Amino acid sequence: MSDEKDATRVVSAGRRPEWTQGIVNTPVWRASTILYDSVAELRERGAADTHHKLFYGRRGTPTQWSLADALTELEPGAEATLLYPSGVAAVASALLAVLSPGDELLLVDSAYDPTRNLAAGMLKRFGIATTFYDPMIGAGIADLCTDRTKAIFMESPGSLTFEVQDVPAIVAVAKARGITTLIDNTWATPLLLPVIGMGVDYSILACTKYVVGHSDVMLGSVTAAQGQYERLRAATYQLGQYASPDDAWLGSRGLRTMAVRLRQHGEAALKIAEWLQTRPEVARVLHPALPDCPGHEIFARDFKGASGLFSFVLDGGSETARAALIDGLKHFGIGFSWGGFESLALPVDPQRHRSATRWQAEGPVVRLQIGLEDPDDLIADLEAGLARFAGARG
């Protein structure tokens, strides 16, 4: 790993001369069948390590390898990265790589809902038990570990309520007990939280979000720490997981501007979050960079900055009043996902997605994805929305 700055690495990483062949961007190599000059060559290639070697289309081409290598370079201490057709596919593959029937998974209670569904569905059917834990547990997670505990899955900050976990404390407990650690690091990306360097075994990204950055590609990745790659690769190949070269190429193109986009997302989101704090219609703003957000002191210690996703709690009101706020917004779309150039507003209900903790709030919750528009225009839009909310609330 070089001592280059992150903004330089996102531009230069993964651009090997043998892959680019003098072109700025690695070309799109589409392939299923790879041809060999002889039976002997076919046998030899099949018996050797196929990493970064043309073998069969599902093992990848320079197009996929370029993006995977770039993501690895962004995580100091990482061994390698694999790509997947979505973030959920990346989560599932990583968990299936490290868990077996009879094992137990410790899963943070603020996790992304599809991750919870995987635990309650397929993992349960495979005889893998899941225990949910308080995102603020820190080193106290030691009390939940048993002989069956084989993996701890983190997400920091949480998807809807943005609690910040004490990743180093949890990792220390896990390492002392030989437990594998995984984290959904989509919110921060390695640019804001390089988790492999903190001792995490697997860093998972929904590249659909900030890596791609344009709301037009489904893509995921898992980056493995040293010594953790082989079992991930074995499970990935057995599951037939594969990301298309066209999607990988778009991911590489998005990656080159991720540092500057993240900075803009983060600065605009914090400005809007601080403005929302001043509004009488708002009871709380759930943004890790704000001092009253749970785990803020951990955020200030571990993170290099904030991204563009956060929530706020309305002061009273009904579903109808919340809908009045969101439905009339001019610059915010209504839709799932985030990380693109456009702003989004989404009604969220954290109480539906809790097992170990209880979510209680003063009113309905709205999650905002702050895009690349001028933040003053977004504030004016939200101001009008809050007036509609106040009118509907009565």
N, C-alpha and C positions, 0 to 999 in steps of 0.2 A: 504494500500500500504506500503510495507516494504521500508527500506532505502538501499536495495541492489542495486548494480550497474547494468547498463543495460546488460552488458555481462553476468552477473550471472542470471538475470531474463530470458533472452532468452533460457538459458539452463534448468532452473528449473520450469518456469511458466507452469501452466496447467497440471502438472503431479501429480494429486491427487492419493493417494494410492488406493482408491476404484476403480479408472479407470485403473491404471497400474497393480494392483494386483501383485506387486513384479517384474514386467518386466520393463526394462528401458523405453521403448517406449510404449505408450498406444496402445494396439492391434487394429486391424481393425475389428470393429463391423459392419457387413453388416446386414441390416434388413429392411423389409417393414412391415410385420405383427408382432405385439407384442401380445403374448398370456397372458390371465388373468385366474386366478384360478376360478373365479365365475363372474356371472353377476353383483353382488354387487361391486366387485372390479373394474370391467370395468366402472360402473357408477361413482364410487368414483373417480377413476383416471381421468376420462373425465371432472369432475366438478371442479377439482383442478388445480393449476398452474402446467403446464407440463414442466416448465423450468428445465433442467437437470434431467428429469424423463422420463423413457421409456414410450411412449404412442402410437406412430405410427412412422414408419420409417422416414417420412418427417420432424418430429420434432427433429430428430437427435439421435445419440448414443454417448457414451463416446468418440469415435474417433473424432467427430466434436466438441463436447463440450470442449475437451482438447485444441484444437487449438484456439477456440473462447476465452476461458478463458485466455490463454497465451497472446493473442493480447490485451485483456482488461487490463491485468496486466502491459503491456508496456505503457499504457496511464494513468498517474496519474489523478484521479478524474473521471474516466469513470465508467459507470454502467454495461454495458454488450456489447457483440459483436455478430453479426450474420454473417454467411458465405453465399457465393453466388457462382454460377457456373462460374462467370467471373467478372472482374472489372467493365465492362459496366453494367452487371446485378446489381451490388452493387450500382452504381451511379443511375440507373433508379429506383431501389426500394427505395432508400433514398429520392429522389425527389418526387416520387409518395406518399410517406408517409407524406410529409409535405405540399404539394400543392393541391389546389382544383380549379375547374373551376372559372374563374374570378380573380384568383390571378396573381401576377407578380413575376417573377424570375429575379434577377440581376446576370448575368453570366459573369465571367471574359473573356475578349476578347482573351486571350492566352490559353484558355482551350483546352483540348484533343478533337480532332475532333468528335469522337463518342458522346461526351457530347453535343457538339454544334448540332449535328444531332438530338439527342433526343429532344432538345429544339425546333428545327425548325420543327420536325415531330410530334411525339406523344403528346408532351406537348401542342403544338399549336392546334392540333385536339381536345384536351380536354378543350380548352378554357383558357389555361394558357399562358400569354404573357411573352416574354423574352426581357429584355434590356441588351445589352452587355456594359461592362464598361472597361475603360483603366486599365490595371493591376497596374499602378503606382498611382492610384487615392487616396489611403489611406483614411483618414478621409473625404475627399471630396466626398465620396460615399453618404454622407448624402444628397447632392443636388439631387441625383437620386431617393431617397426613397419617395414613395407615400403611401397613405392609402392602396393601393392594394399590396404593396411589402410584401411578406411573407417569402422569402428566399433569401439569398445571397450565391452564390456558388463560392468558391475560388479554385485556383490551384497555388501553389507556391513552386518552380519556375514554369514558364509556360512550356508547353510540348515541344515547338520547339525553342523558343527564350529566355527562362529562366529568364524573369523578376521576381524579388522577390517582393511579395506583403507585405504590412504592415498589417499583420493579426491582431495584437492587436488593431490597430486603427479602422479597419473595424468591428471587434467584438464589440468594445465599442459603435459604432454607432448603430449596430444591437440590442444590448441589451437595449439601451435607447428607442428603438422603438418597442420592442417585435418581432423582425424579427429573424427567424431561420438561423443559419450559418452552412454551410457544406464546407468541403475542400477535394479535391483529394490530399492526402498526400503520394502518391506512391513514388515520387522521394526521399523524405527524410526519410520516415517511422517514426514511433514514436521514434526511436533511435536517430534521428538527429533533429526532430522537434515534441515534444510532444504537439500536438495542443489542446487536450481536457483540459489540464492544463492551456492553454491560453484563455479558454472561448469558444472555438468552440463547437457547439452542436453535429456534426457528423463528424467523421474522416473516410475517405474512402480510401481503398487500393486496387489496382490491385495486389493481392497476387501472381499472375502469375509472377511478377517481382522478387523483392528481397526476399520476404518471401520464395517462392519455390526455386528460385535461380538456377534452372537447365534446364530451357526452355522446360519442359515436362508436365506442368500441367496448366490448366485454372482454376483460383480461385480468388474470391474477398471477401472483408469483409467491414462491416460498424461497427464502434465502437461508441456507444452513450454515451453522457454525462449523469450525474445524472438527472433523470426526463424526459429523452428523449427517453427511450428505448421502452416503451409500444406501442407508435404509430408506431415505426419502426417495431416491432415484428408483430403487427396486419397487417400492409401492406404486410410484407414478407410472412406471412402465407396465406393471401388472394390471393397473386400472385402465390403461390405454389413454391416459390423459395427454392432451395435445393442444397447443395454441397455434392457430394458423399463421403462416408467414405474413399475410397481409395485416392481420391484427398486431402482430409483433412489430412490424414496420411502423405502423401508426403509433404504437407505444414508444418506440425509439424516437420518433419525431417529437412526440409530446414531451418526452423526458428532457430534451435539449433546452426547453424553456421552463422547466418545472421550478427551478430556483427563483427566477424572477416572478413567475406567477404566484408561487407560494408567498413571497414577500408582499405582493399586492393584496392577495386574499387576506393575509394575516393582518396587515395594517388597516385595511378597510373594515374588517370584521370587528377589530378591537374598538375602532372609532364608533361604530354603530352600537356595539355592546355597551360602551360607556354612556352613549346618549340614551339608550333604553333604560339605564339605571336611573336616569333623572325623571322618567315619566311616571305620573301617578297611576296610570293604568297597568303598570308592570310591577309585580310583587318581587320577582327575583330574576337575575340574569345568570345563566349557567355557562360561564366562559372560564376556562382554566387560568387565564391570565388575570382575572379579577380576584382580589384578595379574599372575597367571601365565598369563592367556589371551593367545594370540598377537594382537598389535596393541593391547593394552590402553592403551599410551601414546597411540595415535592415538584410541582411544575417549575417553580422558579429555580430549583436546584438542578433538575435533570434536563429540561428542554432548552433548545436553542431559540425557540420562538413558537408562535401559535399559527394555526392554519385558519381556514375561513368558515368552519362549521361550529355552531353553538345553538343553545336554546334559551328561551325566556318563558317565565311563568307569569300568566296574566293574573291580575288582582280580581278574583271572582269571575263571574260570567259563566255562560253555558256553552254548549257545543255550537248553538246557533250564533252566539256572539263571536266566538272564535272564527267561525266560518265567514261572518261578515267582514272581519278583519282581512282574512286571507283572500277571499273571493274577489275583492275589488282591487287588489294590488296590481299595479301597472308594470313594474319592473321585476317582479318575482313570479316565476312560473310555479305551478303546483305539480310536483312530481317526486318520485323516489330518486335515489342516488344523490350525488353531489360531486364537487371537485371540478366541475366544468367552468367555462367562462361566464355562464349565466347564473343569476341568482335564483334561489328557490325558497319557497316557504311551505312547510308541511305540518299539519296537525299531528302531534304524537301523544301517545298515552302510556307513559312508562309503567303505570300500575298493572298493565296487562302482561308485563314481561319481567316479573320479579318472583323469586322463590325464597331466597335467603334473607331478603330485606323487604321493607314495606315502603312504597313510594307514597308520600302525602304532600300535597301542594295546595296553595291558596286558590288556584284556579287552573284552567286548561293550559297546556304547554304548546308552544310553537317552536319548531326547529327551523333555523335559517341557514342556508348556504349562501355566503356572500361571494358573488362573482367578481368580475372585473369592471363593472360599471362604476361611474363616479359615486363615491359613498354619499355625497350630499343629495344626489338624486334618490338614492335608496332611502335615506333618512326622511326626505319629504314624502316619499311613497308610504313608508311605515307610519309617519305622523298622521296621514289621512286615514290609514287603516286603523290606527288606535282610536281615532275619533269615531269611526264607524262602530268599533267594538264598544266604546263607551255609550254610544247611542243605543245599541242593541242590548247592552247589559242593563241600562236603565238606572 
